[in-house]
Amino acid sequence: MATAAATVSAQLAYSARRNTSLSSLSPSSPTFAFKFNSLRLIHTTPTNPNPSFRISMSSSIQSPPETISQLSFLDRRESGSLHFVKYHGLGNDFILVDNRDCVEPKISPEQAAKLCDRNFGIGADGVIFVLPGFNDTDYTMRIYNSDGSEPEMCGNGVRCFAKFIADLENLQGKQSFNVHTGAGLIVPEIQEDGKVKVDMGVPILNASDVPTKLPTTNNQPVVSSQLDVDGVSWNVTCVSMGNPHCVTFSNEGSQNLLVDELNLADIGPKFEHHQMFPARINTEFVQVYSRSHVKMRVWERGAGATLACGTGACAVVVAAVLEGRTERCCTVDLPGGPLEIEWREEDNHVYMTGPAEVVFYGSVPL
């Protein structure tokens, strides 16, 4: 796949929709042009045509195009090219692909891994596909991680998914969708302020369904269980939000973790591939500030350390409530920013609210 020949024309603000030209943007709206085969990057605005910064391995830099076709970028269907929009949710970034015309992803897991490579591809934590609905749902969401593996779903990704749908369909205002995922039905709702609130469903606590081999009594959840990782005993609670999570607030050396001091690259893979987790595991390391405020760092299964994890934030609040550390409504600080999480007692569902923002449009030859 010739990812090195990709040319991307982009706008960070993403105010342009169908039948909108670049010239209609406000003077302060930045535009970008990327050319991957020579690692060129320029930043200009309509009122300041001179590059404000550049990263170049060649002697010349291409200027960005003056206009975008009257047809939406996503309406282009050149054969042999994959069109996409890159989004991020609190820095957890994804390549979004309009896949509504077929029921299988347009690219393979191996191709997705190449696209996600931050040195030789576009760079992302995963590739998300918008497929036709299934079993009376509006859409189906599938995702490949940056290593090519396929998780059940992704919390930050589903917020980006919802924003992408609204942009594809040119929808305005408050909108909600029923989305089929590998974790079951997920219902994201775009709010009036642009944030996305997602009904993440009921947390799964049964050990064999998480899954984990950590011992339990009488099918009770794995709460405050001891897990030996490389000779250190960690206090862990296991939760599935459709994908498996191991949440820890302490170990034998610290009753309240200082998460910024952890060497995540060292300890994260040891949790992910621990024999107690037959499907591997996402791991959240949590520092409690108050009954309504926590901070977490995450090592994601198949993606490594990321700036945010929506399902992980949900699992953290469920685990914190089960351990008696917080209330059911909580702000969860992630490296990329905060998420608002609520585990409602009335329906047992977990609700996540946070942003999803466009980064750029792109196309890549396959």
Backbone torsions as a table, in degrees:
resi	resn	phi	psi	omega
1	MET	NA	128.6	-172.1
2	ALA	-88.1	63.4	179.4
3	THR	-65.7	-27.2	-177.7
4	ALA	-66.6	-18.7	-178.2
5	ALA	-95.4	7.2	-174.3
6	ALA	-68.0	140.8	171.5
7	THR	-120.7	129.6	-176.0
8	VAL	-118.3	129.7	170.3
9	SER	-110.2	131.8	-165.5
10	ALA	-139.9	157.1	166.8
11	GLN	-139.8	126.2	-176.5
12	LEU	-70.5	-35.5	-172.7
13	ALA	-72.6	-27.8	-179.0
14	TYR	50.7	41.8	172.2
15	SER	-84.6	-17.8	178.2
16	ALA	-77.7	131.4	174.9
17	ARG	-122.6	-158.3	178.5
18	ARG	-57.8	143.1	177.9
19	ASN	59.6	29.1	179.0
20	THR	-120.0	132.1	179.6
21	SER	-100.4	159.6	-179.5
22	LEU	-61.4	-32.0	-177.2
23	SER	-67.3	-16.1	179.2
24	SER	-82.0	-6.7	179.2
25	LEU	-70.7	157.6	177.2
26	SER	-68.3	155.2	-177.8
27	PRO	-57.4	-24.7	-177.9
28	SER	-87.7	-3.7	-178.3
29	SER	-75.1	116.5	-177.5
30	PRO	-75.0	146.4	172.8
31	THR	-122.9	152.9	-176.7
32	PHE	-131.2	151.0	168.0
33	ALA	-130.1	130.6	178.9
34	PHE	-119.4	140.0	169.6
35	LYS	-132.2	108.8	-168.5
36	PHE	-72.5	-29.3	-174.2
37	ASN	-70.4	-19.1	175.2
38	SER	-123.2	12.2	178.1
39	LEU	51.8	54.8	-179.0
40	ARG	-104.8	140.8	179.7
41	LEU	-147.5	127.7	173.3
42	ILE	-131.1	155.2	179.7
43	HIS	-129.0	116.5	178.5
44	THR	-133.6	165.6	168.6
45	THR	-129.4	160.5	-179.2
46	PRO	-56.7	-29.0	-179.6
47	THR	-94.0	-5.6	179.5
48	ASN	-139.0	85.0	-174.0
49	PRO	-73.3	-9.6	-179.2
50	ASN	-81.0	137.0	179.1
51	PRO	-58.4	129.4	177.8
52	SER	-87.8	-18.5	169.7
53	PHE	-159.7	160.7	178.9
54	ARG	-150.9	145.7	172.2
55	ILE	-124.8	114.7	-171.2
56	SER	-143.8	142.2	171.9
57	MET	-115.3	18.1	176.8
58	SER	-141.0	174.9	-171.2
59	SER	-88.3	-8.5	-178.3
60	SER	-127.6	156.9	-179.8
61	ILE	-131.0	132.0	177.8
62	GLN	-79.2	138.7	173.5
63	SER	-78.3	152.4	177.5
64	PRO	-70.5	156.2	179.2
65	PRO	-64.7	149.2	-178.0
66	GLU	-75.2	-31.8	-177.5
67	THR	-139.1	159.9	171.3
68	ILE	-105.0	143.8	178.8
69	SER	-50.6	151.3	178.7
70	GLN	-61.2	-29.7	174.9
71	LEU	-75.2	144.1	176.9
72	SER	-56.7	144.7	176.0
73	PHE	-51.6	-39.6	-175.2
74	LEU	-77.4	-8.7	175.8
75	ASP	-84.8	-8.0	179.0
76	ARG	-73.2	139.1	-174.2
77	ARG	-135.7	42.0	178.7
78	GLU	-59.6	136.8	178.8
79	SER	-69.3	144.3	177.3
80	GLY	83.0	2.7	179.1
81	SER	-122.6	145.1	174.5
82	LEU	-105.0	118.0	176.6
83	HIS	-94.0	143.2	-175.7
84	PHE	-151.7	167.2	167.2
85	VAL	-128.9	133.0	177.7
86	LYS	-94.5	130.3	177.6
87	TYR	-122.7	165.1	169.2
88	HIS	-140.6	148.2	171.3
89	GLY	-118.5	101.0	-177.2
90	LEU	57.2	36.7	177.9
91	GLY	90.1	-12.3	173.4
92	ASN	-79.1	105.3	-165.9
93	ASP	-106.5	147.1	-172.7
94	PHE	-141.1	148.1	171.1
95	ILE	-94.9	117.0	-177.9
96	LEU	-100.5	130.7	-175.9
97	VAL	-122.7	129.1	174.5
98	ASP	-75.9	107.0	-174.4
99	ASN	-120.5	26.9	-174.1
100	ARG	-72.2	-12.0	-177.8
101	ASP	-91.3	-0.2	176.2
102	CYS	-154.3	160.4	-171.4
103	VAL	-93.4	-5.9	176.7
104	GLU	-118.0	146.7	178.7
105	PRO	-54.4	144.8	-175.7
106	LYS	-73.3	-17.7	179.6
107	ILE	-128.2	161.8	-178.5
108	SER	-84.7	163.8	174.4
109	PRO	-56.7	-36.0	180.0
110	GLU	-67.6	-40.1	176.0
111	GLN	-64.8	-40.1	179.1
112	ALA	-61.5	-42.6	179.7
113	ALA	-62.0	-38.1	177.8
114	LYS	-66.3	-41.8	178.7
115	LEU	-62.9	-34.4	-177.7
116	CYS	-76.9	-14.3	-178.8
117	ASP	-61.2	126.0	-174.2
118	ARG	-82.7	-6.6	176.9
119	ASN	-105.0	-37.6	-174.1
120	PHE	-117.6	0.3	178.9
121	GLY	-129.1	-151.8	179.2
122	ILE	-76.1	-42.9	-177.6
123	GLY	96.6	116.2	179.8
124	ALA	-171.8	164.6	173.2
125	ASP	-85.1	-12.7	179.6
126	GLY	179.3	166.5	174.8
127	VAL	-114.5	127.8	-177.6
128	ILE	-114.5	135.2	-177.7
129	PHE	-113.7	133.8	173.4
130	VAL	-96.3	106.5	-178.3
131	LEU	-108.6	167.7	177.5
132	PRO	-59.5	156.2	179.8
133	GLY	-66.2	163.4	-177.1
134	PHE	-141.3	135.8	-179.2
135	ASN	53.6	53.0	175.2
136	ASP	68.8	14.5	173.2
137	THR	-87.1	162.9	-179.3
138	ASP	-75.4	-39.7	-176.4
139	TYR	-146.5	163.7	171.2
140	THR	-117.4	137.1	178.2
141	MET	-112.8	126.7	170.3
142	ARG	-126.7	152.6	-175.9
143	ILE	-143.3	138.3	169.4
144	TYR	-109.0	130.5	175.3
145	ASN	-69.3	172.0	-179.5
146	SER	-66.4	-16.9	175.9
147	ASP	-97.0	5.1	179.1
148	GLY	91.2	-9.2	177.7
149	SER	-74.6	158.9	-177.8
150	GLU	-115.2	109.4	176.4
151	PRO	-79.9	170.0	179.9
152	GLU	-68.5	-42.2	175.7
153	MET	-168.4	-177.1	-178.4
154	CYS	-150.2	126.9	-175.0
155	GLY	-68.0	-49.0	175.5
156	ASN	-65.3	-36.3	179.4
157	GLY	-63.8	-37.4	-178.1
158	VAL	-70.6	-27.7	173.7
159	ARG	-67.7	-44.0	175.4
160	CYS	-62.2	-39.0	177.5
161	PHE	-56.9	-46.7	-178.6
162	ALA	-63.9	-43.5	178.0
163	LYS	-63.4	-39.5	178.8
164	PHE	-62.5	-42.9	177.5
165	ILE	-59.7	-46.6	179.9
166	ALA	-59.5	-37.2	179.4
167	ASP	-73.2	-40.5	177.5
168	LEU	-61.7	-41.8	-175.6
169	GLU	-91.8	0.2	-178.8
170	ASN	55.5	46.4	-178.7
171	LEU	-92.0	148.0	-178.8
172	GLN	-123.0	154.7	173.2
173	GLY	73.0	-158.2	-176.0
174	LYS	-72.6	128.9	-176.9
175	GLN	-143.2	148.7	173.6
176	SER	-138.2	155.1	-177.2
177	PHE	-139.1	148.8	170.1
178	ASN	-98.0	118.7	-172.4
179	VAL	-118.5	125.5	174.1
180	HIS	-83.7	127.7	178.1
181	THR	-132.8	172.7	175.0
182	GLY	-65.7	-14.5	177.1
183	ALA	-99.0	7.3	-178.8
184	GLY	102.9	-161.6	-177.8
185	LEU	-74.0	128.3	174.5
186	ILE	-123.7	136.8	-176.2
187	VAL	-121.3	96.0	174.2
188	PRO	-85.7	145.7	178.9
189	GLU	-132.5	120.7	176.5
190	ILE	-78.0	127.0	-177.9
191	GLN	-88.2	167.6	179.9
192	GLU	-61.4	-30.6	-179.1
193	ASP	-84.7	3.6	178.2
194	GLY	93.1	-16.6	175.7
195	LYS	-70.6	164.2	-179.0
196	VAL	-119.0	125.2	175.6
197	LYS	-103.3	130.6	-174.3
198	VAL	-123.8	125.9	169.2
199	ASP	-78.8	105.6	-174.8
200	MET	-87.8	-0.6	177.1
201	GLY	85.7	-165.9	-175.8
202	VAL	-89.1	129.9	177.3
203	PRO	-66.1	144.6	-179.9
204	ILE	-100.9	123.2	-173.6
205	LEU	-116.4	-14.6	178.5
206	ASN	-63.4	129.3	-172.1
207	ALA	-56.7	-44.5	-176.6
208	SER	-71.0	-20.4	179.6
209	ASP	-90.7	-14.9	-178.3
210	VAL	-61.1	-52.8	-1.6
211	PRO	-100.6	152.0	172.1
212	THR	-146.2	149.8	177.2
213	LYS	-94.4	3.5	177.3
214	LEU	-60.9	136.9	-174.1
215	PRO	-69.8	144.2	174.8
216	THR	-133.5	168.7	178.0
217	THR	-117.5	127.6	177.2
218	ASN	53.0	43.5	177.5
219	ASN	59.0	25.5	176.1
220	GLN	-74.6	155.6	177.1
221	PRO	-62.6	157.5	174.3
222	VAL	-82.8	97.3	-176.3
223	VAL	-124.8	127.9	179.5
224	SER	52.9	42.2	178.4
225	SER	-88.6	155.8	-179.3
226	GLN	-93.7	129.5	179.2
227	LEU	-128.0	121.9	178.1
228	ASP	-86.4	119.8	178.5
229	VAL	-125.2	108.7	177.7
230	ASP	54.3	41.9	175.7
231	GLY	85.7	0.0	177.9
232	VAL	-113.0	133.7	179.5
233	SER	-89.2	121.2	180.0
234	TRP	-109.3	142.9	175.5
235	ASN	-90.0	115.7	-171.4
236	VAL	-128.9	150.2	171.0
237	THR	-127.1	134.0	-174.2
238	CYS	-108.8	131.3	-177.4
239	VAL	-140.4	141.2	169.0
240	SER	-111.6	132.2	170.4
241	MET	-109.1	39.0	-170.1
242	GLY	93.5	-17.9	170.0
243	ASN	-136.5	153.7	-167.6
244	PRO	-82.3	139.9	179.6
245	HIS	-136.4	140.7	171.4
246	CYS	-117.2	118.9	-175.1
247	VAL	-110.6	131.4	178.7
248	THR	-132.5	135.4	178.1
249	PHE	-108.4	-12.9	-173.8
250	SER	-162.0	162.4	169.3
251	ASN	-136.9	-176.3	-174.9
252	GLU	-64.5	-17.2	-179.6
253	GLY	-99.2	-10.1	-176.9
254	SER	-153.2	125.7	179.0
255	GLN	-84.3	-14.2	173.4
256	ASN	-141.7	107.3	-173.6
257	LEU	-62.1	143.2	167.7
258	LEU	-101.8	93.4	-164.5
259	VAL	-66.2	-27.0	-179.8
260	ASP	-70.2	-15.9	-179.1
261	GLU	-90.8	-5.3	-177.5
262	LEU	-77.1	142.8	171.9
263	ASN	-90.9	86.7	-172.1
264	LEU	-64.4	-36.7	-179.1
265	ALA	-63.8	-25.4	178.7
266	ASP	-86.0	-49.2	-172.7
267	ILE	-84.0	-29.6	-175.9
268	GLY	-57.4	-52.2	-179.6
269	PRO	-61.8	-27.9	180.0
270	LYS	-69.7	-33.8	172.0
271	PHE	-71.5	-49.0	-174.6
272	GLU	-53.8	-41.2	-174.0
273	HIS	-104.6	18.2	-179.8
274	HIS	-65.3	143.6	-177.1
275	GLN	-63.3	-18.5	178.4
276	MET	-76.2	-6.3	-177.3
277	PHE	-124.4	90.7	-172.3
278	PRO	-64.7	-22.4	177.5
279	ALA	-104.9	18.8	-169.8
280	ARG	65.1	-179.7	-170.8
281	ILE	-153.0	146.3	165.8
282	ASN	-89.3	137.0	-175.7
283	THR	-123.6	129.8	177.8
284	GLU	-113.1	127.1	177.4
285	PHE	-106.1	123.9	-164.9
286	VAL	-125.9	136.9	174.1
287	GLN	-115.1	126.2	-176.7
288	VAL	-94.1	123.4	175.9
289	TYR	-93.2	-41.2	-178.4
290	SER	-160.3	-174.9	179.8
291	ARG	-70.7	-9.0	-177.8
292	SER	-133.2	15.0	-174.7
293	HIS	-152.2	121.9	177.6
294	VAL	-134.6	164.4	176.3
295	LYS	-126.7	137.3	-178.1
296	MET	-135.0	152.5	165.1
297	ARG	-122.5	149.4	-171.8
298	VAL	-131.3	141.5	167.3
299	TRP	-112.8	111.3	-174.6
300	GLU	-91.1	137.6	174.5
301	ARG	-59.5	119.4	176.8
302	GLY	86.8	-7.1	-178.6
303	ALA	-131.6	-18.4	-179.9
304	GLY	81.1	-151.7	179.9
305	ALA	-72.2	124.5	177.9
306	THR	-124.3	164.8	-178.1
307	LEU	-77.3	-17.6	-179.9
308	ALA	-162.2	154.8	175.9
309	CYS	-150.0	110.7	-176.2
310	GLY	-67.5	-47.4	178.1
311	THR	-64.0	-33.7	178.1
312	GLY	-64.3	-42.1	177.8
313	ALA	-62.7	-39.7	176.7
314	CYS	-62.9	-45.9	179.6
315	ALA	-61.9	-36.1	179.7
316	VAL	-62.0	-45.4	-178.8
317	VAL	-68.1	-40.2	176.3
318	VAL	-59.9	-47.7	-179.9
319	ALA	-63.1	-40.5	-179.4
320	ALA	-64.5	-38.0	177.1
321	VAL	-68.0	-44.1	-179.9
322	LEU	-61.5	-33.8	179.1
323	GLU	-88.8	-0.4	178.3
324	GLY	74.5	25.4	-175.4
325	ARG	-94.3	-28.3	-177.8
326	THR	-140.6	172.9	170.7
327	GLU	-81.8	-179.7	-175.5
328	ARG	-79.9	-19.2	175.0
329	CYS	-106.9	127.9	-170.4
330	CYS	-151.9	141.9	168.5
331	THR	-89.9	127.0	179.9
332	VAL	-112.2	113.7	177.0
333	ASP	-83.8	125.0	174.8
334	LEU	-114.8	164.1	179.2
335	PRO	-53.7	-31.0	-179.6
336	GLY	-87.9	-8.2	-178.7
337	GLY	138.8	-178.5	-174.4
338	PRO	-92.5	149.3	168.6
339	LEU	-120.5	146.6	174.7
340	GLU	-100.5	122.1	-176.0
341	ILE	-121.8	135.5	175.7
342	GLU	-133.3	126.6	172.2
343	TRP	-104.4	99.2	-173.0
344	ARG	-75.5	132.3	178.9
345	GLU	-72.4	-31.5	-175.0
346	GLU	-63.4	-43.4	-176.8
347	ASP	-118.3	-1.7	179.5
348	ASN	68.0	10.5	179.0
349	HIS	-87.7	153.4	175.1
350	VAL	-105.1	132.2	-179.1
351	TYR	-117.7	132.9	-178.9
352	MET	-120.6	133.1	177.7
353	THR	-128.3	129.5	-180.0
354	GLY	-171.5	177.7	-175.9
355	PRO	-86.3	163.6	168.5
356	ALA	-147.6	127.1	-172.2
357	GLU	-133.1	145.3	178.0
358	VAL	-76.6	148.3	176.5
359	VAL	-110.1	-58.3	176.0
360	PHE	-163.6	161.9	170.0
361	TYR	-86.5	154.9	176.6
362	GLY	-160.6	163.5	171.4
363	SER	-141.2	147.3	-177.9
364	VAL	-140.8	131.5	176.2
365	PRO	-69.9	141.3	-179.4
366	LEU	-102.9	NA	NA
